[in-house]
């Protein structure tokens, strides 16, 4: 089941970080970014936080399950979505622990036929 666009809009509204939070649709699901760093995935209308010490310390009791078949278990933060302060703190702390995004290589120049 693919994630509804309304769900990802709700997640963004609850986290309330404006332009710092972005998302990208991938295979019917979404990757959630803070300042260009992947911090979560929205799959099957659930929010899966990247496993890190932030999740272990700020929300140790979150249930865990794989976001998609074959994936390792991720903390599922659905119960925090109604608490904007808690979910914002969790994604910000998770982002602080993630490596910076890799710079993109420039696209190769295309030759023009004359």
C-alpha atoms as one frame of an Amber mdcrd trajectory, in Angstrom:
protein
   0.000   0.000   0.000   1.462   3.360  -0.983   1.590   6.290   1.407  -1.130
   8.905   0.870   0.083  12.415   0.023  -2.195  13.659   2.839  -0.178  11.614
   5.338   3.155  13.126   4.278   1.565  16.599   4.389   0.389  15.863   7.947
   3.884  14.704   8.950   5.419  17.903   7.551   2.783  20.015   9.326   3.410
  18.280  12.667   7.203  18.550  12.450   6.796  22.224  11.494  10.279  23.042
  10.217   9.206  24.864   7.079  11.646  24.668   4.178  14.181  22.698   6.243
  11.932  19.640   5.871  11.552  18.173   2.411  10.332  14.856   1.083  10.810
  12.885  -2.088   8.476  10.254  -3.450  10.133   6.925  -4.141   8.272   3.828
  -5.307   4.970   5.072  -3.852   6.569   5.847  -0.490   8.541   8.867   0.739
  11.961   9.728   2.097  11.859  12.590   4.623  14.816  14.986   4.735  15.972
  17.631   7.205  18.545  19.998   5.720  19.189  17.488   2.914  19.779  14.534
   5.267  17.455  11.518   5.213  15.941  11.163   8.686  12.847   9.053   8.082
  10.738   7.129   5.625   6.966   7.296   5.253   5.777   3.836   4.240   2.230
   2.481   4.354   1.117   5.682   6.123   3.556   5.155   8.997   6.647   7.192
   9.877   9.846   5.155  10.226  12.723   7.048  11.870  16.290   6.164  10.855
  17.772   4.026  13.630  20.248   6.024  15.719  21.184   6.885  19.270  18.670
   9.746  19.016  15.771   7.318  18.676  17.219   5.064  21.368  17.531   7.924
  23.875  14.564  10.181  23.017  11.996   7.493  22.212  13.245   4.095  23.430
   9.759   2.584  23.669   8.757   3.075  20.050   7.695  -0.140  18.337  10.028
  -1.389  15.623   9.337  -3.072  12.321  10.734  -3.007   8.788   9.390  -0.211
   6.564   9.382  -2.518   3.529  10.040  -6.223   2.891  13.676  -7.155   3.370
  14.578  -4.057   5.403  15.925  -4.071   8.936  13.693  -2.851  11.772  13.191
   0.899  12.173  11.515   2.749  15.057   7.916   3.578  14.091   7.113   7.103
  15.321   3.364   7.186  14.585   2.478   7.688  18.248   4.643  10.830  18.350
   2.881  12.515  15.421   0.327  14.134  17.717   3.129  15.682  19.792   4.817
  18.239  17.524   7.559  19.062  20.016   8.528  15.415  20.511   8.569  14.462
  16.824  10.450  17.664  15.913  13.087  16.994  18.584  13.477  13.412  17.386
  13.971  14.280  13.712  16.301  17.195  14.505  18.463  15.033  16.763  18.441
  12.268  14.146  19.513  14.766  11.465  22.364  15.982  13.676  23.728  12.417
  13.766  23.444  11.702  10.034  26.372  12.340   7.687  26.097  15.290   5.323
  24.611  14.491   1.924  27.131  13.526  -0.731  27.644  16.215  -3.361  26.085
  15.379  -6.684  28.327  14.942  -9.662  27.559  17.305 -12.495  25.712  15.769
 -15.406  27.935  15.015 -18.369  27.805  17.622 -21.104  25.701  16.633 -24.057
  27.052  17.138 -27.518  24.842  19.034 -29.895  24.314  17.736 -33.392  24.646
  20.437 -36.032
